[in-house]
Amino acid sequence: MFALRWVKEIGSGISFRKIIRNDYSAIRQLSGEKKVQNHPEEGQSYFESEKKLSIFKVFATKRNTYLELHKYNPMTISSERISEWKESRKREAEISRQRYIKERHAILGSDLATAHFVVYRDGKIKFKNSDNWIEKHPDEDECPELPNKYVRNLYLEAIDSSNTLIRYEGLENFINLKHLKWLSFKNCIHVDDWFVDRLSGELKETLEYLDLSNCHNLTKNCISCFYRFKKLKTLVLQNVVKNKDFEFSCMLLEDACPHVFVDNRIIVYL
């Protein structure tokens, strides 16, 4: 299509460079290319910015999500394979839901953006100089107690993400939290040694209390990560691992860091 028109236009005296430039501009317009606004407006609401996007674009992954049936051999399809495929899709959806959203942090600031991430994923938070824990009611779509615009001097002091589906990828949202002292991931099934390693790198300067009870994917290897926390006072590892190597590693941690109390009891609930 373009080649035939180029021959006619060159014959009429139009330069080839001008023809290419005009066609490139036309292709950009057809492809829907738009300029991205790097700096949001001051006082912009995070929820207002989200409403401008299609709900399908907000939660969509970058990969195509349709099932390519031509890649599957009917002779190899079984109930186990279908179950594996469902679990894989579920995992991808969870990771996508916990992804870092640059616009959220740009509009709300690091502390409030992390608060939104935690509260809207079944956790609860507490701000500095406040005694009230903020959490979203299961029957409500929004949390009215949580500001949706940037608030100066509003800092996160405590996060309770117990019993949530937080993953390694979700920790990318826990950044620049300079006042966070208390943190719990109790009963989180996806917490493992790699999770703790990333956590210790991000929150080593301020954290004083950490609860990882009933996180059964942890091993003795995670103990080496706790040496990084400079202000840690209480480390709760109840019902994590029951073996001598893990207990010995906890004893070494307390000897090396006398200011840290490690609670690694195995509690049997009757």
NUTI-881441 format. One record per residue (C-alpha): residue in one letter; x, y, z; residue number from 1. Coordinates in steps of 0.1 Angstrom, whole numbers. Each point is the difference from the previous one (the first is absolute). Layout:
// residues N
NODE  rest      u      v      w   nr
NODE     A      X      Y      Z  NUM
...
END
This chain:
// residues 270
NODE  rest      u      v      w   nr
NODE     M      0      0      0    1
NODE     F     28     24     10    2
NODE     A     23    -10    -29    3
NODE     L    -25      8    -28    4
NODE     R     -7     34     15    5
NODE     W     37      7      5    6
NODE     V      7     -5    -38    7
NODE     K    -28     24     -9    8
NODE     E     11     27     25    9
NODE     I     37     -3    -10   10
NODE     G    -11      4    -36   11
NODE     S    -18     32      9   12
NODE     G     32     15     15   13
NODE     I     -5     -6     37   14
NODE     S     32    -10     18   15
NODE     F      3    -35     14   16
NODE     R     10     12     35   17
NODE     K    -32     21      2   18
NODE     I    -21    -30    -11   19
NODE     I     15    -22     27   20
NODE     R     -5     27     27   21
NODE     N    -37      4     -9   22
NODE     D     -7    -37      0   23
NODE     Y     18     -5     34   24
NODE     S    -22     27     15   25
NODE     A    -31    -16    -14   26
NODE     I     10    -34     14   27
NODE     R      5     15     35   28
NODE     Q    -35     15     -1   29
NODE     L    -15    -33    -11   30
NODE     S     17    -19     28   31
NODE     G    -14     23     26   32
NODE     E     34     12     13   33
NODE     K     -4     25     28   34
NODE     K     23     21     22   35
NODE     V      2    -11     36   36
NODE     Q     -3     26     27   37
NODE     N     30     -3     23   38
NODE     H    -11     23     27   39
NODE     P    -36     -4     14   40
NODE     E    -19     31     10   41
NODE     E      4     12     36   42
NODE     G    -28    -12     23   43
NODE     Q    -10    -26    -25   44
NODE     S    -21    -29     14   45
NODE     Y     13    -35     -5   46
NODE     F    -34    -14     -6   47
NODE     E     -9     27    -25   48
NODE     S     31     -9    -20   49
NODE     E     -9    -37      0   50
NODE     K    -35      7    -12   51
NODE     K     14     16    -32   52
NODE     L     13    -35     -9   53
NODE     S    -21    -29    -11   54
NODE     I     -4    -25     28   55
NODE     F     12    -27    -25   56
NODE     K     33     20     -5   57
NODE     V      6      4     37   58
NODE     F     -1    -37      7   59
NODE     A     13    -14    -33   60
NODE     T     34    -16     -3   61
NODE     K     24      9    -27   62
NODE     R     -2    -35    -15   63
NODE     N    -28    -13    -20   64
NODE     T    -23    -19     23   65
NODE     Y    -20    -21    -26   66
NODE     L      5    -37     -1   67
NODE     E     18    -12    -31   68
NODE     L    -17    -33     -6   69
NODE     H     22     -9    -30   70
NODE     K     30     -4     23   71
NODE     Y    -17    -28     20   72
NODE     N     -1    -36     -9   73
NODE     P    -34    -15      9   74
NODE     M     18    -33      8   75
NODE     T     20     17     28   76
NODE     I    -28     21     16   77
NODE     S    -10    -14     34   78
NODE     S    -17     12     31   79
NODE     E     34      5     16   80
NODE     R     12     21    -29   81
NODE     I    -31     21      2   82
NODE     S      4      5     37   83
NODE     E     36     11     -5   84
NODE     W    -10     24    -27   85
NODE     K    -27     15     24   86
NODE     E     25      4     28   87
NODE     S     25     16    -24   88
NODE     R    -27     25    -11   89
NODE     K    -10      7     36   90
NODE     R     37      7      9   91
NODE     E      4     24    -30   92
NODE     A    -31     18     10   93
NODE     E     12      4     36   94
NODE     I     34     13    -11   95
NODE     S    -17     25    -24   96
NODE     R    -23     12     28   97
NODE     Q     31      7     22   98
NODE     R     21     17    -26   99
NODE     Y     16     33      7  100
NODE     I    -20     29    -15  101
NODE     K     22     31     -6  102
NODE     E    -29     24     -3  103
NODE     R    -14    -11     34  104
NODE     H     33      9     17  105
NODE     A      4     33    -20  106
NODE     I    -35     12     11  107
NODE     L     -1    -12     36  108
NODE     G     36     -2     11  109
NODE     S     17    -31     12  110
NODE     D    -16     -3     34  111
NODE     L    -36      5    -11  112
NODE     A      5    -20    -31  113
NODE     T     12    -30     21  114
NODE     A    -30      5     23  115
NODE     H    -24     -2    -30  116
NODE     F     18    -32    -12  117
NODE     V     -3    -17     34  118
NODE     V    -35     11      9  119
NODE     Y    -15    -10    -33  120
NODE     R     16    -34      2  121
NODE     D    -17    -10     33  122
NODE     G     27     15     23  123
NODE     K     -1     29     25  124
NODE     I     23     29      8  125
NODE     K      7     26     27  126
NODE     F     15     34     -6  127
NODE     K     25     18     22  128
NODE     N    -14     18     31  129
NODE     S    -33    -18     -4  130
NODE     D    -15    -29     21  131
NODE     N    -26    -10    -26  132
NODE     W      5    -30    -24  133
NODE     I    -15      6    -34  134
NODE     E    -15    -29    -20  135
NODE     K    -26     -4    -27  136
NODE     H    -33    -15      8  137
NODE     P     -6    -32    -21  138
NODE     D    -34     13    -12  139
NODE     E     13     34    -11  140
NODE     D     19      9    -33  141
NODE     E     19     28     15  142
NODE     C     16      9     34  143
NODE     P    -13     35     10  144
NODE     E     26      3     28  145
NODE     L     29     -2    -25  146
NODE     P      8     33    -18  147
NODE     N      1     -2    -38  148
NODE     K     22     31     -4  149
NODE     Y     35      7     11  150
NODE     V      1     12     37  151
NODE     R     31     17     12  152
NODE     N     18    -16     31  153
NODE     L    -22    -31     -1  154
NODE     Y     23    -30      7  155
NODE     L     -6    -37      3  156
NODE     E     11    -14     34  157
NODE     A    -16    -35      0  158
NODE     I    -12    -25    -26  159
NODE     D    -20    -32      7  160
NODE     S     -1    -22    -31  161
NODE     S     -8    -31     19  162
NODE     N    -21    -27    -18  163
NODE     T      5     17    -34  164
NODE     L     13    -13    -33  165
NODE     I     30     23     -1  166
NODE     R     27    -12    -23  167
NODE     Y     36      8     -7  168
NODE     E    -10     22    -29  169
NODE     G    -23     20     23  170
NODE     L     29     12     21  171
NODE     E      9     24    -28  172
NODE     N    -27     22     15  173
NODE     F     17      2     34  174
NODE     I     25     27     -9  175
NODE     N     12     33     17  176
NODE     L    -18     -8     33  177
NODE     K     23     20     23  178
NODE     H    -22     -2     31  179
NODE     L    -13    -36     -1  180
NODE     K      7    -18     33  181
NODE     W    -25    -29      2  182
NODE     L     -8    -26    -26  183
NODE     S    -18    -33     -1  184
NODE     F     -2    -27    -27  185
NODE     K    -15    -26     23  186
NODE     N    -17    -30    -17  187
NODE     C     11     12    -35  188
NODE     I      4    -32    -22  189
NODE     H     23     16    -26  190
NODE     V     26     14     24  191
NODE     D     33    -18     -5  192
NODE     D     38      5      3  193
NODE     W      2     22    -31  194
NODE     F    -29     21     13  195
NODE     V     19      7     33  196
NODE     D     32      8    -19  197
NODE     R    -18     27    -20  198
NODE     L    -18     13     31  199
NODE     S     33      3     19  200
NODE     G     15     20    -27  201
NODE     E    -28     26     -2  202
NODE     L    -10      4     37  203
NODE     K     33     -6     19  204
NODE     E      4     36     12  205
NODE     T    -33      4     20  206
NODE     L    -18    -32      8  207
NODE     E     -2     -9     37  208
NODE     Y    -26    -28      0  209
NODE     L     -5    -28    -25  210
NODE     D    -25    -29      2  211
NODE     L      4    -29    -24  212
NODE     S    -18    -27     20  213
NODE     N    -15    -29    -19  214
NODE     C     19      8    -32  215
NODE     H      9    -36     -7  216
NODE     N     20      6    -31  217
NODE     L     28     15     21  218
NODE     T     32    -19      7  219
NODE     K     31      6     21  220
NODE     N     15     19    -29  221
NODE     C    -23     29      7  222
NODE     I     17      7     33  223
NODE     S     30     15    -17  224
NODE     C    -22     28    -13  225
NODE     F    -10     12     34  226
NODE     Y     35     12      8  227
NODE     R     -6     29    -24  228
NODE     F    -27     16     21  229
NODE     K     18     27     20  230
NODE     K    -29      8     25  231
NODE     L    -18    -33      2  232
NODE     K    -11     -8     36  233
NODE     T    -26    -28     -4  234
NODE     L      0    -28    -25  235
NODE     V    -30    -24      2  236
NODE     L      5    -33    -18  237
NODE     Q    -25    -22     18  238
NODE     N    -10    -33    -17  239
NODE     V     24      6    -29  240
NODE     V     25    -29      0  241
NODE     K      4    -28     26  242
NODE     N     36    -12     -2  243
NODE     K     33      4     18  244
NODE     D     17     19    -28  245
NODE     F    -26     27      0  246
NODE     E      0      3     38  247
NODE     F     38      2      0  248
NODE     S      0     27    -27  249
NODE     C    -25     21     21  250
NODE     M     24     -4     30  251
NODE     L     29     13    -20  252
NODE     L    -21     30    -11  253
NODE     E     -7      9     36  254
NODE     D     36     -4      9  255
NODE     A     12     22    -28  256
NODE     C    -28     26      4  257
NODE     P     -7      2     38  258
NODE     H    -27     27     -6  259
NODE     V    -21    -25    -20  260
NODE     F    -25    -23     18  261
NODE     V     -9    -30    -22  262
NODE     D    -32    -18      8  263
NODE     N      2    -33    -19  264
NODE     R    -23    -21     22  265
NODE     I    -21    -28    -14  266
NODE     I    -35      5     14  267
NODE     V    -25    -27     -1  268
NODE     Y    -36     12      0  269
NODE     L    -24    -24     17  270
END
